[in-house]
Amino acid sequence: MPVARAATPAIAALIAAGIPHDVLQYRHDPRTGSFGDEAVDELARDGVVADQIFKTLVVTLPSGLGVAVVPVPAKLSLKAAAAALGAAKATMADPSAAARATGYVVGGISPLGQRKALPTVVDASALQWDRVLCSAGKRGLEVGLDPRDLVRLTNAAVADIRAL
């Protein structure tokens, strides 16, 4: 199904920055509780590898909120994310606080085009790919881009933030 080029603030941010990207859409099932797993299941049909699809997690730091971007199959190390963001500790943010701060609904939070840019860390594994996918700012909508562009546009730190 065709997608309007600036359908979300995330896509608009990519267009404004002149970053090459592609938009992938799939049918979101409103009964699903695991948005990342749904994206993996749907996009695997198009030959996308699970570790190439990244989820955007909002964390609470002593100084406010931050963003951690990790592969969907991975678990986030809150300790590693906190360290990468220059904080002593991190906890998962309240979903309503995450939605308010980013301007996106949970399950559609993108690291791009947020209402207010939050400090961000991208897992180092992203750099092994020529192209990664992350939420385009709406459930059922992903954007594919060069991971270096993702890091640059979000002004992200890069660190190994997966839990072992």
Secondary structure as the mmCIF struct_conf table of DSSP 4:
data_model
#
loop_
_struct_conf.conf_type_id
_struct_conf.id
_struct_conf.beg_label_comp_id
_struct_conf.beg_label_asym_id
_struct_conf.beg_label_seq_id
_struct_conf.end_label_comp_id
_struct_conf.end_label_asym_id
_struct_conf.end_label_seq_id
TURN_TY1_P TURN_TY1_P1 ARG A 5 ALA A 6
BEND BEND1 ALA A 7 THR A 8
HELX_RH_AL_P HELX_RH_AL_P1 PRO A 9 ALA A 17
TURN_TY1_P TURN_TY1_P2 GLY A 18 GLY A 18
STRN STRN1 ASP A 22 GLN A 25
TURN_TY1_P TURN_TY1_P3 PRO A 30 ARG A 31
BEND BEND2 GLY A 33 GLY A 33
HELX_RH_AL_P HELX_RH_AL_P2 PHE A 35 ALA A 44
TURN_TY1_P TURN_TY1_P4 ARG A 45 GLY A 47
HELX_RH_3T_P HELX_RH_3T_P1 ALA A 50 GLN A 52
STRN STRN2 ILE A 53 ILE A 53
STRN STRN3 PHE A 54 LEU A 61
TURN_TY1_P TURN_TY1_P5 PRO A 62 SER A 63
STRN STRN4 GLY A 64 PRO A 71
TURN_TY1_P TURN_TY1_P6 VAL A 72 PRO A 73
BEND BEND3 ALA A 74 ALA A 74
HELX_LH_PP_P HELX_LH_PP_P1 LYS A 75 LYS A 75
STRN STRN5 LEU A 76 LEU A 76
HELX_RH_AL_P HELX_RH_AL_P3 LEU A 78 ALA A 84
TURN_TY1_P TURN_TY1_P7 LEU A 85 GLY A 86
BEND BEND4 ALA A 88 ALA A 88
STRN STRN6 THR A 91 MET A 92
HELX_LH_PP_P HELX_LH_PP_P2 ALA A 93 ASP A 94
HELX_RH_AL_P HELX_RH_AL_P4 PRO A 95 THR A 102
BEND BEND5 GLY A 103 TYR A 104
TURN_TY1_P TURN_TY1_P8 VAL A 106 GLY A 107
BEND BEND6 GLY A 108 GLY A 108
BEND BEND7 PRO A 111 GLY A 113
BEND BEND8 ARG A 115 LYS A 116
HELX_LH_PP_P HELX_LH_PP_P3 ALA A 117 PRO A 119
STRN STRN7 THR A 120 ASP A 123
HELX_RH_3T_P HELX_RH_3T_P2 ALA A 124 GLN A 128
BEND BEND9 ASP A 130 ASP A 130
STRN STRN8 VAL A 132 LYS A 138
TURN_TY1_P TURN_TY1_P9 ARG A 139 GLY A 140
STRN STRN9 LEU A 141 LEU A 145
HELX_RH_AL_P HELX_RH_AL_P5 PRO A 147 THR A 154
TURN_TY1_P TURN_TY1_P10 ASN A 155 ASN A 155
STRN STRN10 ALA A 157 ALA A 159
STRN STRN11 ARG A 162 ARG A 162
#
